[in-house]
């Protein structure tokens, strides 16, 4: 049985997969956005951070510079400002850039807005190499409720 990744504002979970391109792409987007990419040496860390995080296998990438996940976790204790929304958009697009680099997509766009206190809404639009479009909306909780 194949599994698909699902997300519920706080955690990634697994469920039986429906076999189609969109479910596979959605799983790839979920991993890209909602796993923690290693912070850059000069990134300001949240006060609760115990290190730079990141996936252990990024130490030995298949291709130089490949990193898994996003830096959205760095926003966990930030105030709800336009500047934070801009960083959320940048971090999300950075996390999905591999789709273009690997010729899966020709364009990736993300917009970010505040859904409610402590929760970002990310609207993702991806134009695939065959010119079909994938769109989805994801909520990301920045702070513990």
CORDA-V473943 format. One record per pair of residues at least 12 apart in sequence whose ideal C-beta (glycine too) atoms are under 10 Angstrom apart, sorted by the first residue. I is the first residue (numbers start at 1). GAP is how many residues later the second one is. If there is no record, write none. Layout:
# CORDA-V473943
i & gap
I & GAP
I & GAP
This chain:
# CORDA-V473943
i & gap
1 & 15
1 & 16
2 & 14
2 & 15
2 & 16
2 & 17
2 & 21
2 & 22
2 & 25
3 & 12
3 & 13
3 & 14
3 & 24
4 & 12
4 & 13
4 & 14
4 & 15
4 & 16
4 & 19
4 & 20
4 & 22
4 & 23
4 & 26
5 & 12
5 & 18
5 & 19
5 & 21
5 & 22
5 & 23
5 & 24
5 & 25
5 & 26
5 & 29
5 & 30
6 & 20
6 & 21
6 & 24
7 & 19
7 & 20
7 & 22
7 & 23
7 & 24
7 & 26
7 & 27
7 & 131
7 & 132
7 & 133
8 & 131
8 & 133
9 & 25
9 & 106
9 & 110
9 & 111
9 & 129
9 & 130
9 & 131
9 & 132
9 & 136
10 & 24
10 & 129
10 & 130
10 & 131
10 & 134
10 & 135
11 & 23
11 & 130
12 & 15
12 & 18
12 & 19
12 & 21
12 & 22
12 & 23
13 & 17
14 & 13
21 & 107
21 & 109
21 & 111
21 & 113
22 & 106
22 & 110
22 & 112
22 & 114
25 & 74
25 & 79
25 & 80
25 & 101
25 & 103
25 & 107
25 & 109
25 & 111
26 & 98
26 & 108
26 & 110
26 & 112
28 & 68
28 & 70
28 & 71
28 & 76
28 & 98
29 & 63
29 & 66
29 & 67
29 & 70
29 & 79
29 & 81
29 & 93
29 & 95
29 & 97
29 & 105
29 & 107
29 & 109
30 & 106
30 & 108
31 & 24
31 & 37
31 & 38
31 & 39
31 & 64
32 & 36
32 & 37
32 & 38
32 & 60
32 & 62
32 & 63
32 & 64
32 & 65
32 & 66
32 & 67
32 & 76
32 & 92
33 & 36
33 & 37
33 & 39
33 & 58
33 & 59
33 & 62
33 & 63
33 & 77
33 & 89
33 & 91
33 & 105
33 & 107
34 & 35
34 & 36
34 & 38
34 & 39
34 & 61
34 & 88
34 & 104
34 & 106
35 & 18
35 & 19
35 & 20
35 & 33
35 & 34
35 & 35
35 & 37
35 & 38
35 & 60
36 & 13
36 & 16
36 & 17
36 & 18
36 & 19
36 & 32
36 & 33
36 & 34
36 & 35
36 & 36
36 & 37
36 & 38
37 & 15
37 & 16
37 & 17
37 & 18
37 & 21
37 & 30
37 & 31
37 & 32
37 & 33
37 & 34
37 & 35
37 & 36
37 & 37
37 & 54
37 & 57
37 & 58
38 & 13
38 & 14
38 & 15
38 & 16
38 & 17
38 & 18
38 & 20
38 & 21
38 & 29
38 & 30
38 & 31
38 & 33
39 & 12
39 & 13
39 & 14
39 & 15
39 & 32
39 & 34
39 & 35
40 & 12
40 & 31
40 & 34
43 & 28
43 & 31
44 & 30
44 & 34
45 & 28
45 & 29
45 & 31
45 & 32
46 & 27
46 & 28
46 & 29
46 & 30
46 & 31
46 & 32
46 & 96
46 & 97
47 & 29
47 & 30
48 & 28
48 & 29
48 & 96
49 & 24
49 & 25
49 & 27
49 & 28
52 & 22
53 & 16
53 & 18
53 & 20
53 & 21
54 & 13
54 & 14
54 & 15
54 & 17
54 & 19
55 & 12
55 & 13
55 & 14
56 & 12
63 & 35
63 & 38
63 & 39
65 & 36
66 & 32
66 & 35
66 & 36
67 & 27
67 & 28
67 & 31
68 & 27
68 & 30
69 & 22
69 & 25
69 & 26
70 & 18
70 & 20
70 & 21
70 & 22
70 & 23
70 & 24
70 & 25
70 & 26
70 & 52
70 & 70
71 & 16
71 & 17
71 & 19
71 & 20
71 & 21
71 & 23
71 & 24
72 & 15
72 & 16
72 & 19
72 & 20
72 & 22
72 & 23
72 & 40
72 & 48
72 & 50
72 & 68
72 & 70
73 & 18
73 & 67
73 & 69
74 & 13
74 & 14
74 & 17
74 & 68
75 & 12
75 & 13
75 & 16
75 & 37
75 & 45
75 & 65
75 & 67
75 & 68
76 & 42
76 & 65
76 & 66
76 & 67
76 & 68
77 & 41
77 & 65
77 & 66
78 & 40
78 & 64
78 & 65
80 & 34
80 & 36
80 & 37
80 & 38
80 & 39
80 & 40
80 & 62
81 & 33
82 & 30
82 & 32
84 & 28
84 & 30
84 & 36
84 & 58
85 & 26
85 & 27
85 & 28
85 & 29
85 & 35
85 & 36
86 & 26
87 & 25
88 & 22
88 & 23
88 & 24
88 & 25
88 & 26
88 & 32
88 & 33
88 & 34
88 & 52
88 & 54
89 & 20
89 & 21
89 & 22
89 & 23
89 & 24
89 & 31
89 & 33
89 & 34
90 & 20
90 & 22
91 & 19
91 & 21
91 & 31
92 & 16
92 & 17
92 & 18
92 & 19
92 & 20
92 & 28
92 & 30
92 & 31
92 & 32
92 & 46
92 & 48
93 & 15
93 & 16
93 & 17
93 & 19
93 & 31
94 & 14
94 & 16
95 & 13
95 & 15
96 & 12
96 & 13
96 & 14
96 & 28
96 & 30
99 & 27
99 & 28
99 & 29
99 & 30
99 & 35
100 & 26
100 & 27
100 & 29
102 & 27
103 & 25
103 & 26
104 & 22
104 & 24
104 & 25
105 & 20
105 & 21
105 & 22
105 & 23
105 & 24
105 & 25
105 & 27
105 & 28
105 & 29
106 & 20
106 & 21
106 & 22
106 & 23
106 & 24
106 & 25
107 & 18
107 & 19
107 & 20
107 & 21
107 & 24
107 & 26
108 & 16
108 & 17
108 & 18
108 & 19
108 & 26
109 & 14
109 & 15
109 & 16
109 & 17
109 & 18
109 & 26
110 & 12
110 & 13
110 & 14
110 & 15
110 & 16
110 & 28
111 & 12
111 & 13
111 & 14
111 & 26
112 & 28
114 & 28
115 & 22
115 & 24
115 & 25
115 & 26
116 & 23
116 & 25
117 & 25
117 & 26
117 & 28
118 & 22
118 & 23
118 & 24
118 & 25
118 & 26
118 & 27
119 & 20
119 & 21
119 & 22
119 & 23
119 & 24
119 & 26
120 & 18
120 & 19
120 & 20
120 & 21
120 & 22
121 & 16
121 & 17
121 & 18
121 & 19
122 & 14
122 & 15
122 & 16
122 & 17
122 & 18
123 & 12
123 & 13
123 & 14
123 & 15
124 & 12
124 & 13
124 & 14
